[in-house]
Amino acid sequence: MKINIPKKIFGKDVDGAIDRTFSHNAVVNEPKVNIPSVPNVQPLTDGLDSYVIFPSGKYGNHTYPELLIGKNSLSYNPEVQKIAEKLGLNLQNNSEGYIGNINYPQAISLNESLGNFTLPLILGKEFIKLLRDGANGKKVYAGNGRQISSSQLDSLYKEITEVRNPWRSEWYDTKFSTEKNQGILNKLLKMKWLVEYPVFENGTIKKISEPLEECLREDKKPGIDLDNWLDSSTNQGLPKFNSSYGDLYYWHPRNGSVAGFVAYSGRAGLLCGRDPSGSNSALGVRAARVRT
């Protein structure tokens, strides 16, 4: 079996690319992408058995309805092609069978135009946790209502988190930014950190911006403990400042950066310092929508 590993990530050589891209000296520029709007009236692009039922409940600071979340990253098919053409996107499946070479604003717009939304970090984390717990015996169901076997759930969990080839990576719809505090704090030149991500209010999904909670504010290369992060994150899905040591690499938020997850033969990593304009052949996006 031939394994294709991207030679470049975010426009840089793979060797050392992650460390260079997410170093404290990295400058993240907001991409200027002009993407036309397309109405959210699209049906599911895959069968219900291609989705996992994600239970309704309060996750972090907000309550979410019951969702359908793709078992795998979004793949290219005739329905996606129609939307991609309207958006002016030139897409195709990579060697692993899902769409790659898509940056953050393109991924968000594509999902929205398909009637989906992109998981925020808190739900991305909770989805990984659901797969892990399902692999260990918890009952988890596909979109068609049939229970998913623990072996398949284990495979889906490892597809996201396991340190192995090929390279796999996905975007989360969580963005970080700073602004100067007003009043007396402003005199001390302190910065107010904000986090923006989608929530549901009165049955409608919307983006909100709220203060970034206290979290781990330094890179760990390595690392933090994956299970500790899954079981005990902040309400916004980030590792806590006192996270346990482990093998999961972590890059903390930068001004203008977004979140994502990556795994390949060298490491698995939670990236909160990701450049939103970056893309590579292994970087995709997962579909989610309300279960009706």
N, C-alpha and C positions, 0 to 999 in steps of 0.2 A: 504494500500500500504506500503510495507516494503522499507525503505530508507537505503541504504548502504553508510556509510561514511567511508572513508579510516581511519584505525587506525594509520597509519604512513604516513608521507610525507617526502620525501628526507631521508628515513631511520630513522626518529625520530618520537616520539609520536606526535599525532596531537595537543594535548594540549600544547600550547606555541611553537610549532615547527617553525612557520614562524618567530617569534621574535628571536628565537635562531639562525635559519639558516641565517637570513639577518642582524644580528647585526654588528656593526662596527668592532667587534673583529673576525668576521667569516673569515676563510681562505678558499679561493676558489682555488682548484687545477684543472688544465686542465686535463680532462679525456683522457686516452690513449686507444682509440678504433680503432682496425684494421678492417675496413669495406671494402670489395672488391667493385670494380666499376662495375656497370651494365649500359648498354647503355640506354639512354632516348628515347625509342621508343614505350612506352606503350600508349594505348588508354585510354580514360576516364574510370574510374572504376565504375562510377555511371551515371545515365541518366542526360541529360542536365537540367532537372527541379530540380536537386539537387544542382545546382550552381546559384550564383548571378552574373549578369553582372556588373563588376566594371568599371566605365568610364575611358577612357584614359585621361591623363593630367599630369601636373606637380604637384607632391606631395613632399613638402619639397624642397630639392635641385635638384631633378632629375625627368625626364619625364618617365612615364610608359605607355605601350600600354594598350588597352582594355583587361581586364582580366576576367577569370571565377574563382570565389572564392567559395569554398564549403559552403553550408548553415550551415553545421555542421562539427565537427571534423571528420577526416578520419576514416572510419570503415573497419573492416576486412571482406574480401570476397575472392572468389577464385583467382581473379587477384592479389590482394595484397598478398595472401598466396604464390603465385609463386615467387614473388619478395622477400618476406621475407625469404623464404627458401634459395634463392641464396645469401642473405646477412647474413645468419646464425642467423636470428632473430626469436625468439619464441613469436609470437604475438597472441592476441585474443581480442575480444570485452569485454568491461567492462559491468556492469549492465545497463549503460545508452546507450549502443549500439555503442560505438566507441572505438578505440584502446587506451589503457592506458599502464602504466608501460613501457614507452619508454623515454629514455633520449635524451638530445639535439642532439648529433652527430648521434644517430640512427634515430631520427625523420627527420633531414635534409637529410640524406642519403636515407631513405625510400621514401620521397617525390621526390627527384631528380631521383631516379631509376624508379619511376612511371611516369616520364615525367612532374612532377609538380615542384614547388618551394615553400618554406615556406615564409610566409609573414614577411617582416621586420617590426619593431615596427611602423614606419611611416605609412605603409599600413594597419597594424592591427588596428591602431587607426582610420584611415580613413574609414575602413570597418565598424567598430562599429558606426561611425558617419553616414555613409550611411544608416545603418539599423535604427538608431534613427530617422533620417530625413524622411525615408520612412514610419515609423510608424506614423509620423506626417503629412503625405500627399504627400511627394515627390514621384514621379513615379520611381519605381525600378523594374527591369526586371530579370526574371530567364534566365538561359542559353538557353532555348528553345524560347526565345523572348516574352514570355507571362508576363504581368504585375503581380507582386506579391502583394497580398492584404496587406493593412496596418496592419491588425490583425496578419497575419503571420510574417510580418517584426517586429512587436512589440514583438512577441513570440521569434524570433531569437535574437533580441536585449537583451531581458531579460535573455535568455539562457546564454549569455556571462556575463552580468553585474549584474543581480539581486541578492540581498543578500537573499539566501534561500538554503535549501538542494535540491538535493544532491550537493556534491562538484563537480565543473567543473573547468578545467584549461587547458591552451594551451601554447605551445612554440611560440616565435617569433624569427626570424633569425636575431638577432642583438646582437653583442658581444662587450664588453668593455674591454679595456686594457690600460696600461700606459707604457711610456718609458721616459727616462730622456731627457730633451731638450739639444740640442747641443749648443755650444758657451757660451755666457755670462750668459744665463739663467741657464745653467748646473751648473755654479759656485754657484748659489743660491739654488741648489738642488731642483729646481722645477720640477714637473713631467708633461709630455705632455700626455693628455688623448686622446685615439683614439676610434673610433667606426667603426665596420665592419658590412656591411650588403649588400644584393644583389640589384643591379640596372640593367637597360637595357642600353646597348650601341651598336648602329648599329644593332639593332634587336636581340642581344644576351645578355643573362643574365650573369652577372659576379659579383663576390664579390669585393668590394672596401673597403679601409680603409681611413678614413678622420678624421681630428681633431674633437673632441667632442665639440659641441657648448655650450655656457653658458646655464646652466639649473639648476634645483633645485637639490642641492647637499647635502641634508640631508633627513633622513627618516621622513615621516609624518604618524603617527599611532594613530589616524587619524590626518589629512587627507587633501586631495585636492578635489576640486570640479570636478566631472566627466565631466559635460558639458563644464566647462572652459578648461579642458585638451583637450577635443575633438575639441573645436572651436579655441583654441589658444595655440598650443604646439610649441616647437622648430621645426626647419626644419628636425630634425632627430626623431621626435615623442615623445620627453621627455617633462615633465612639465617645464614651464618656472620658473625662480628663484622666481618670484613674483606671483606664482599661487594662485588662490583664495582658501580659506579654505573650506573643505567639508568632506564627509564621505568616499571617496575613499582612501584606504591605499596606501602608496607609499614607496618603498625601492629604494634608489638611487644606481647608478652603483658602483660596486667594480671591482678591477683588476681581469680579467679573467671571470667575470660573464656575463650572458646573460639575455634577456628579456622574459617576459611572463605575462599572466593575470590569475587571479584566482578569483573565487566567491564561497561562501558557506554560511551557515546560520550565521556565525560569522562576515563576512565582504566580501567586494570585494576589490581587490588590483592589482595595477600595480607593477610588480616585475622587477626591473632592476638590482637586486643583486642576481639573481637566479644562483645556482650552476649547471653547464651544465651536471654534472654526475648524478644528482638526477632524480628520477622517482617515481611515485606512480600510483595507479590504476585509478585515475581521471585525470591524466596529459596526454593530447594527442596533436595532431597537425592538423592543417587545411591545405587542399590542395588548391593550386592556380596555374594557368597556363594561357598562352596567349590565348585569344579567336581567333580562326581562322575560 
